[in-house]
Amino acid sequence: MFDRYKAGEQAVLVHVDLDDEVAREDLEELKLLVSSAGVNTLAVITASRAKPDPKFFIGTGKAEEVQQAVKALEANVVIFNHALSPSQEKNLEAVFKCRVLDRTTLILDIFAQRARTHEGNLQVELAQLKHISTRLIRGWTHLERQKGGIGLRGPGETQLETDRRLIRGRIKNIQRRLEKVEKQRDQGRRSRRRSDIPTVSLVGYTNAGKSTLFNRITEADVYAADQLFATLDPTLRKIELADVGNTILADTVGFIRHLPHDLVAAFKATLQETRDADLQLHVIDVADERRGENIEAVNKVLEEIEADDVPQILVYNKIDQLEDINPHIDRDEDGNIIRVWLSAQTGEGCDLLLQTLTECLARKMIEVKLSIPPSEQQWRGVFFELNCIENESYSDEGNWLVDVRLPNDDWNRLLKNNQDQLNKFIID
């Protein structure tokens, strides 16, 4: 459908300091994004403006400076650390005589490189098609249909119109396929809710260490690297927690400032895991000087996907990069846990995180002593399956003496159909 630039290109980066703090971007983050895309940076050109220039974003004089740098360094792509309008891209390409990418296109390209699953590829393609559909700025008028017979006279359909029609058709096709994926995920979530299995979702700024923490807790082998958007496809793993039982831990895509809206919409099915979670672990790179801004950016995306009302615990990660910081838990005035300090890389403090999960998710537990006669030994399998046996022994009469500790919900479920029988087994 369209050409995407290949990794390994030579780029000139352009960064503008704007007066509007909301629209301002971070230059170091741009360099990390470019590095993650596999592009070689030849030069960085900066400028300061009160507001973007309508025609070139950077103004005529600065555009000429960039054009000279592109020619001198033989760069084949110019990457802006800002969102450009289609007309600005067209005007800049005419001046630079090379491809011009904005921040949104760069992020989309990184996502395209990282996608591994069929679902991930569909989501990225959908976001790219929505983005590129606004950038079809020239039609191939020499390919217009010839005038036909009576009732068919006219210029016909231009190539631009054909491209738009094809893209609209492809978008609808992808959306239908993603709706099927969303239904499948929704079935899985409903099944977990019926089984009363809680879900914990890892959220956070990109490269905060979510996948490393996920691997540490679940002993999984999810790809983790010191780069932006190392994780794209969601991964679910089951862990066992004391007084909670089976719990689902979900590793999700990292967020970033000004995350493209098309990308958020395309990853709706993936981000649904975050919205429907019982608890969010907001992983934060405590060594990052911009951690306050990163937290705000993550919370803004959570609000955008309507996941801002899910209970949240802050996980201050990478304490191994700071001095005199030991693993610990912070509580509020009511004694509720609000922060956990740890290092996913070294494993320090991960036991405190498991303790936190148990405290936040633990259900009301009950303890019961039972004496089960030999004729009713089928109950052994029931209690072993519930993993609730604390102690067991046998009486002189051959009765199975067992101490069970299990969630109140599970006990009530057993009583529902077996109340008379279980009441006979209970030892006062």
N, C-alpha and C positions, 0 to 999 in steps of 0.2 A: 504493500500500500504506500510506503514512503521509505526514503533512505534515512538511515541514522548514522551519524559519524562514528567511525571506528576508533577503538581505544588506541593510544599511542600517537595521537596527533600532537602538533606543536601549537601552543596557545599563547595568546596575549590576554591577560586578565584586566578587566576594567572595574574599578570600585569607586563609587561616589558617596561622599559624606553629605547626607541631606539634613536639613534643619529639622525635619519631621522625625522625631525619635521612633515613632511607630513604624515608619517605612525604612528606617536605617538597618543595614545589614552588617555582618561581621566579616572583616577581610580574612582573618585566620580561618574562619569556617569555610569560606570560599576555596581557600587553598587546599583544605582537607577534602572538600567535595571533588575538586579537580583531580587530586591525587587518587581518590577512591575510584574515579572514572577511568584511571589509567592514562591521563593526559599529561604531557610534559609542559610545564610552565616556562616560557621564555622571558617574559617580562610582566611586571604589574604596573599599571598606570592608574593613578588616583586623581580624584578631583573633588572639589567642594562646590555645592550649589544649594541655593535656597529651595529650589524645586526643580524637577526634571524638565529638560527642554522638550517641547512637544514634538519636534522633528527628529532630533538625534539623541535625546535623553541627556547627553553630555555637552551639548553646545557645538557650534561649528569649529571653533579653534581647537578644542580638545579632540574632536573627531579627526581633524587633520593630523594631530600628534599621534593618535593611535594608528592612523593610516600609514604614516611614515615608519612607525615601529614595526608594523606588519610587513612592510616592504623590506626594511633593513634586515629583519630577523628571519624573513621567509616563513612567517607563521601561516598556518592554513585554517585557523579558527580563532575567533575573538569571543571570549566568554564574559558576560556581564554578571555582576553580583546583584542583579535586580530583575524584576519582571518588566519585559519590554512589550509594547503594543506591536501588533503585526506591521503597522506602517513604519514604526521606528526600526524594526528589524530590516524591512525592505530598504529603507533609506540608508541604513548603516552598511548593509551588504553592497549597495551601489558604490559607496565611498571606499570601503576596505577591499573590495574585490575578493572577498572570501566569506566563508560561512560565519554567521553571527548566532550565538546561542545566549539565551538568558538563563537565569537561575532555575526557573521552573523546568525548562527543557533539559538542563544538566541533571537535575534530580530525577526526572523521568528516565533519562538514559542510564543512570546508575541502577535504578530499579529494574530496568530491562536486563542489565547485565547480571543482577543478583537473583532474579526469579529462577526457581528450579522446578517447581511443580506446575502441572497443567493449569491449575487455578491461578497461581501467581502470574503466569504468562498472560492469561486472559485478562486479569485485572490491570496489568501494566499496559497491555495493548489498548484496552478500553480508555485508560487515562491519556495515552499518547494520541489516540484518534480524536478524542474530544479536544485536546490541545491543538493538534495540527489542523483541525477543521476550521479554526479561526484564522489560519495562516495560509490558506489557499488564495493567493493574492493575484495570480495571473492565469488567464485561460489561454489555451492554444487555439486562437481564433482561426488559424489557417486550416484547422481540422473540422471546421463547422460543416454540418451536413449541407449538401447541395439542395437547391430548391427542387421540390418534387412536383407532382402533378397537382391537379385541382384539389384544393382543400389542404395541401401540404406545403404551400409556399411559405418561405420565411427563412431566417438565418439558421434554424435548427438549434441543436444543443451544443454549447461550447464544451471544450475539454474540462474547463473549470466546473461547469455544472455537472458534468459526468462524474468528476472526482468527488464532488460533494454528495451526489446521489449514492455512489459506491460506498463512501465512508459512512453515510447514514445507515445504509443497509447492513454494513459490517458491525456498526455499533449496536444496532437492534439485535443482531444475531448473538453477539457476545453477551449482551444483557440478559437474553433468554437463557443462555448456558450458565451464567453466573447465578441466575434466580434458582436454577436446579441445585447448584452447589449450596446456596443459602438455605434451601429447604432441607437438604441433607444435614447440614450443620445444625439446623434448628431441631431436627429429629434427635440428633445426638444430645443436644442440650436438654430437650424434654425428657429423654431417657435418664439422664443424670439427675434431673430434678425429681423424677419419680423414684429413683433409687436413693434420693436424699444425699447425693454426693456433692459436697461443696466444691466450687471452682475458685481458684486464686489466679489472677492475671498479673503478669509482670508488665508494667508500663514505664516509660521514661524517655529521656532525650536519647537520640541516636549516639551510640558508642559510650553509653553510661555503664555498660557491663552486665546487661540483662542476661545475655546468653551464657556468659561465664558463670553467673550466679545460678542460672537454670541448670547448667551441667553439674555444678557443685552439689546442688540439692538433690537432683534426680539421678545423678550418675549417668546422664545421657551423653551423647556425643554430637550435640548440635554445633554447627560451624560457628566459631567465635573468633573474631580478629579485631585488631586495633585499627578499625576503619569505620567510616560512616556507612550505615545501612548494611552491616554485615548480615543481619537477619531480615529476611523479607517474608518468607513463608511461615505461617504460624505452626507451632509444635505443641502438642499436648502430651503430658506424661502423668502417670498416677504415682502418688507418694502415700505413705502410711504415716499418720500422725496419732500420737497418744490422745485418747479421749475424743478423737474425731473419726478415726478410721480412714478409709480411702478418700483421698483428696486429689482433684485434678489441678495441675499447675500448667498454665499456658504462657508460652513465650511469644511475644508479638513484635511487630515491626516498630522500630524506634520513630519518635516524632522529631520534628525540626521546626525552626521558626518559619512562618509563612509557608507551611506545608501546602502544596497546590491543592485547590479545592477539588479538581478532577481526580486527584489521587485519593483523597479522602472518600469521595463518592465511589470510586472504583473498588476500594478495599473495604466496602461496607460489610461484606460477609465476614471478612477476617476480623474487623474491629468489633463485630458483634460479640465476640468472646469477651472483650473488655467491658462492654456495656452490660452483659448479663452475669458478670462475675459476682461472687459473694463478697470478695475482698480484692482490692488493688494493692500491689506492692509497687510504689513509685520509686524506682531505682534512680539514684542521683550520683553523679560523679562529684564527690566532695572536694576533689583536688582541682576542679575546673573553676577558674576565677569568675566565670559567667554563670555559676550554678543557679543564682537567683533568677536570672533571665530565662535560663533553661526550664526551671520549675514553672514559671509563668507561661512559657510556650507550650509545655505539656498540658497544663491545666486548661489552656485555651482550646487545644485540640479535643481534649476530653469533653469540654463543654459543647464543642461543635458536633460531636458524635453522640451527644446526650448521655454521656457516661460519667458526668461530674457528681452524680448523687450516690455513687457506689462508695462504701466505706474504704478509706485509704490509709495505708501506713507508709511513712517515708523511710526508705532504706538508703542510708548514706554509705555508699560504696567507695572502695579504693582508699581506705584509711592507711594502707601500707605506704602510700605516697606522701603522707603527712607525718610530722614529728609529734611525739608525745600524745598521740590519740590512741586510746585502747578501746576494744570492742565494748559497747555498753548499750543499754536501753534507756530512752527518755520517756517519761510519763507526764501526763497533764495533772492538774490539781485534783482530779477525781481518781487518779491512779490508773487511767487508761493509757495504753502504749501509743505513742505518737511517732517515735523515731527509733530506728535500730542502726547502730554504727558497726560496720563490718568490712571485710575485704574478701570478695569472691575469689580473687586470684590466689590468696594464701589460705583461705578457709577460716581465717580468724573471725569469730562472731557469728558464723553460720548456725551454730547451735542455738544462739540467742534468737535467730530468726525463726527457727523451728519452734522454739518455745513461744514466740510471739504468735505464730500461726495457731498453735494449740490453744493459747489463751483466747484468741479472737474468735476461733471457730468452734471451740469445744461446746458440745451440747450437754444438757443436764444429765448426769450419770446416776445410775442407781446400783446398789450392791445387794445381791440376794443369795442366801444359802439354800441349797436344794439337796434333797435326798431322793434319788431316783432309783426305783427297784429294777432288778435285772430284766423284767419283762418290758420295760420302757426304754431300753438302751438306744432306741432310734434318736432320742434327744441328744445323745453325744454328738452325732453329726451336726445337729442344728446349732449347738453352742460352739463347736469347733469352727464351723463356717462363719459364725459371727465374731470369732476371735475374741471372746470375752471371758475365757476361763482364767481365773486367778490362781486357784488351788484346787486339787482334787485328791480324793482318797476313797477307800472302801470300808464299809462297816462290817461287823461280824456277820450280819445277815446277807451280805453281798450287795447292799445298796451302794450306788455311786454317790458319794458325798462331794459336792462341787460348790465352789464359791464363784459366782459370775459377777462381772462388772460391765455394764453395757449402757448405751444411751437410753434415756427414758422412752424415746420414740420407738426404738427397736423392741423394748420390753412390752410396751402397749400393743405393738403389732402382733407379738406372740400371744398376748392375753386375749386378743380379739376373737380368735377361733379356738383357743385352748384354755380358757380361764379356769374352768372347773378342774381340769387335769393338773395344771401348773400349781394351783392353790394347794392341792394335796401334797405336792413335792416340797413346798416351802417349809423351812425349819424356823420356827419362831426364835 
